[in-house]
Amino acid sequence: MAETYDAVIIGAGVFGSGIAHELTSRGWKTCNVDMFGAAGHGSTSSSGAIIRFNYSTVPGVEIAWEGNHYWEDFEDYIGVPDELGYARKITTGGLFLRTHDDLHKLYVKCMGAAGVPYEEWTAADLAERLPSIGLDLYGGPCGIDDDRFWAEPTGSIPGALYQPAAGHISDPQLAAHNLHTAAKAKGGEFRFNTTVNEILTTDDASAVRGVKLDDGTEIHSPVVVNVGGPFSATLNSMAGLSGTEAITTKPMRHEVHVAAAPEGVDYENDGMMVADLDQGMYFRPEAGNQIFIGSTDPDCDPVEWVDDLSTLNREITEERWNIQTMRLAKRIPTFGVPHQKKGLADAYDVSSDWGPIYDRTDLDGFFAARGTSGNQFKNACVGSHLMAELINAVTNGLDHDNDPLVVTGRYTGAKLNMADFSRNRTINPDSTGTVLG
Ligand SMILES: Cc1cc2nc3c(=O)[nH]c(=O)nc-3n(C[C@H](O)[C@H](O)[C@H](O)COP(=O)(O)OP(=O)(O)OC[C@H]3O[C@@H](n4cnc5c(N)ncnc54)[C@H](O)[C@@H]3O)c2cc1C
């Protein structure tokens, strides 16, 4: 006899573990299945875990602001002891350099509408409050083989959007472990080192029936949740859903780098998260007085879509290391060229408009939290809450596609309309088309 659960959750990353925590809190009997050895060992473990609020739609800002409150309250939200301790939010403040006036104004409008605190800084404010960064403008990112890379500055950055509550989570993998511990304490089961090879459906293929594992075992359940991270499109395709959704997802390889802060700069304590579209990058303080460097994937850089995740190169490349550290050297003039190469590569699960899908699917009982596009770690807890509310409502008869669920945020009271995260939404024309969302 196959084992039965109220819900099978494919994946035990920060989302899979979060959804298990939320569903077990509602009395559901859940089982997470993950091919890796422990919670958060997938793309969650590579996350920059940055928390910031500049998104190009009001709902995007509202969910990030609501999500921030979960991290501020994380120990209480977990609610049980964890022998590994707890992940914690490190609030550094964050800057979006004013390099594109239209985007700056859009962010100000959306953050204002969502009630997120912000300040508009002048160049003089920047010079006083973050003296380590230079304010030269170079006319947008380009490769090092482009003459423009070495040319004189074309102007000067006039200011920035400052978000005092921005920061990052100390240890994203530990956050997933904490959520998994909370779910386990309420009876949630986790099967690691186990791969889902098949999605089982009813004879007429209208509803999900469970999953089949790599050892041939079946687990039966009327609800299955796809939280496979970069593997989510593969799982949707296993469920026969390819081509059924307006918003599609695809894995994209992405490198992040870590380098020592320049001599005499205590970036760990005095630095902040900085998004710099002039150099196509973002950076933030990292433990050990280091700087964590990410890319906004500017058009001049090659895009690395991944067809087969089993062949993903997880080592950083000389080429990407060089361009990212040299771009940082243009923004932090005392940075120099670091000798020790450090960093990692993993895959984003990129959606058509770089926004997430938190939704049901056309297969009854099959739900998905996917397309997190390198920018939704921050929303893992609130997103898990939304998914649990949705799963509960739809299994109780809600016609979500025609009468979308609106969830009231636990902390901010914001009305989060889940139609904004629909698999069939219209592509957001204001999206930056990058990790910034
Ligand atoms: C390099 C990088 C930097 C990032 N930086 C930020 C940031 O600064 N801020 C931010 O907000 N977000 C960031 N993100 C995004 C964020 O980290 C991810 O959106 C989030 O961690 C995804 O979590 P997840 O649980 O959905 O996926 P994952 O953590 O990838 O978990 C999915 C799990 O599903 C399992 N799985 C898949 N298929 C199967 C199967 N068939 N059988 C069994 N198990 C399966 C995998 O083993 C995996 O453990 C970043 C992401 C990356 C990769």
The ligand as a Gaussian input file, in Angstrom:
#p B3LYP/6-31G(d) Opt

LIG

0 1
 C       23.212000      32.867000      -6.942000
 C       21.871000      33.300000      -6.398000
 C       21.760000      34.505000      -5.703000
 C       20.507000      34.909000      -5.215000
 N       20.415000      36.083000      -4.507000
 C       19.222000      36.461000      -3.999000
 C       19.118000      37.651000      -3.227000
 O       20.116000      38.329000      -2.977000
 N       17.889000      38.000000      -2.716000
 C       16.781000      37.251000      -2.962000
 O       15.692000      37.630000      -2.484000
 N       16.849000      36.113000      -3.694000
 C       18.031000      35.697000      -4.205000
 N       18.136000      34.555000      -4.930000
 C       16.914000      33.779000      -5.175000
 C       16.576000      32.831000      -4.053000
 O       17.710000      32.361000      -3.415000
 C       15.767000      31.677000      -4.616000
 O       14.623000      32.233000      -5.233000
 C       15.292000      30.722000      -3.547000
 O       16.353000      30.289000      -2.738000
 C       14.631000      29.522000      -4.226000
 O       14.234000      28.616000      -3.228000
 P       13.450000      27.323000      -3.621000
 O       13.152000      26.607000      -2.370000
 O       12.329000      27.659000      -4.517000
 O       14.479000      26.497000      -4.557000
 P       15.747000      25.584000      -4.165000
 O       16.451000      26.074000      -2.980000
 O       16.518000      25.401000      -5.412000
 O       15.065000      24.219000      -3.753000
 C       14.466000      23.367000      -4.707000
 C       14.684000      21.962000      -4.228000
 O       13.911000      21.100000      -5.061000
 C       14.602000      19.888000      -5.152000
 N       14.124000      19.169000      -6.346000
 C       13.957000      19.660000      -7.598000
 N       13.492000      18.694000      -8.425000
 C       13.358000      17.585000      -7.669000
 C       12.934000      16.248000      -7.945000
 N       12.550000      15.852000      -9.174000
 N       12.943000      15.354000      -6.929000
 C       13.334000      15.713000      -5.685000
 N       13.761000      16.966000      -5.355000
 C       13.763000      17.876000      -6.344000
 C       16.073000      20.290000      -5.261000
 O       16.887000      19.228000      -4.827000
 C       16.142000      21.516000      -4.364000
 O       16.661000      21.247000      -3.082000
 C       19.361000      34.100000      -5.431000
 C       19.486000      32.881000      -6.110000
 C       20.727000      32.481000      -6.580000
 C       20.844000      31.154000      -7.303000

